[in-house]
Amino acid sequence: MFARLLTLIIVQAVFWALLSGQFHNPVLIGTGIVCIVGVALLGLKMQILDEDTAPNVTWFRLLIYVPYLTKEILLANWDVLKRIWDPVMDIDPRMIRVPYKTRTAFGTTTYANSITLTPGTVTVEVDTAGKQMQIHALTQEAEDGLLTGEMERQVMKLEG
């Protein structure tokens, strides 16, 4: 439980620092620290620091997944941009069902959100009972990319 609490505090601190940009004002830094620790302790008191709210993800695996996802987002953006500017507009929208094997709610949510963040695909529904997702794909190539399962494998590595 201590590891989850510490991880939550660190993640909140990094997020606060990135969004606020406050690195020199001691009053604002102190206020940020009080709020971060307060929220973490409140979560501990409410007993909601479980695998769903504070997953045990090693930073090393996250440092590998984020560049992978960034690369996929950039490649998909480029593909969609080319199709939009092409006078023929080579698109073939489709709804598909993609099975998934992620083990945790964190992994399933990360996979579904990664699909949606990648232009040309949107996760419409996640069926946890049937272990499949309904995806809207803009092209056959986007569908084929999902069906290879590479993104799912990367998310499963992130899960551990």
N, C-alpha and C positions, 0 to 999 in steps of 0.2 A: 504494500500500500504506500510505503514511503517513496518508492521509486516512481509510482504514478503521480503522487503529489509533487515531487521534485520536477518531474517532466512537465507537468501542467504549469508550474511556476515559471520554468525556463521558457516554454513556448509562449506563454502570455507576455513575459518580459521582452522577448525578441520581437513579438508582434507589436507591442506597445512602442518599443523604441523605433521600429521601422515606420510606424504610422505617425508618431508624434514628432520625431526628429529632435526631441529635447535631450540634449547631452550636456548643457552648461548651466541650466537653471536648477539650483538645488531644491527649491520649493516644488517645482513640477516633477522632478525626479522622485522626491520623497512621496509626493501624492500618488505617483504611479506605482511605487513599491507598496504603499499601504493598500491601494486598490487591488493589485495583483495578489498579494498575500491574503487579503480579505476574501476575494472570490475563491481562491484555492481552499481556504479553510472552511468557507461556507459549503463548498462542494464536498469536503470531507465530512462535515457535520451532517449534511443531508444524505450521506452514504451513496453518492452517485458517481464516485470515481471508480468506474468499472472499465471493462475492456472497450465498451462502446464510447464512453466519454473521454477516457484517457488511455488510449491503446499503448502498449509497450512496443514501440517501433524504434529500432536503433537508428541513431543519426546517420550512421554509415550507409544503411540501406536507403534511407530517405535521400541522402546526397547522390545516390546512384539513380533513384527513380525520377527525381525532379528534372535532371537534364534529359533523360529519356522522354519524359512527357513534353518538355519544352520543344525538343526536336520534332516530335510527332505533331504538335500543334502548329509549328512553323511550316512543316511539309504540307499539312492539310490546308493551312491558310493559302499557301502558294497554289495548290491544286484548285481550290475553290475560286481564287482570284483569276486564274487562267480560264476557267470555265465561264465565269461571269463576263469577262471581256471578250470571249470568243463569240462572234456573231451567230454561230450555230447553237451555242449554249448546250453543250453536250452533257445533259443531265438526264437521269432516269430514276426519279424518286421511288422508294420502296420501303415497305415495313417488313422487318425480318425478326425472327426469334433467334437469340444467341444463347446457348447454354453456358453456364459458368460454374466454376468449382471453388471459388473463394470460400475460406472457412469461417471468417469472422465478419461481423457487421461492418467493421472498419474497412476490410478488404472489399466487400461488396459495394459499399458506398464509394470508396475510392475508384473502383473500376467503373461504376456507373457514371460518376462525375468526370472521370478521365475521358470517357466516350463522348459525353456532352461537351466538354471543353474543346474537343478536337472538331474543328469545322467540317461540316458535311455529314455529321452523325449526331443524333440526339437520342438519349435514353428516354423512352416514353413511359415504360413500366418495368418494375422489378418484381418478378414472381418468386418469392422466397421459398414457397412450397414446392414449386416445380423446378427451382434452380435455373431459371432462364430470364432473360431480359428482352423486352420488345424495343427494338431500335428503329428509328427512321434514318435511312441512309440516302444520301443525295445521288449516289452513283453506284454502279456495279463494283467499281474498284474499291469504294469505301466499304461495301459489304464484304468483299473478298478479304480486305485488310483485317476486318474484325474476325472473320471466320478462321484466319490463320492462328489466332489465339495468342499472338505475341504480346499484346497489351495485358491480357489476363496473366500470362506467365510473369511479366514484370511486376504486376500487382501482387501476385502470390509470393514472389521473392521479397517484396516489401513487407508482407505479412509475417514472413519468417518460417 
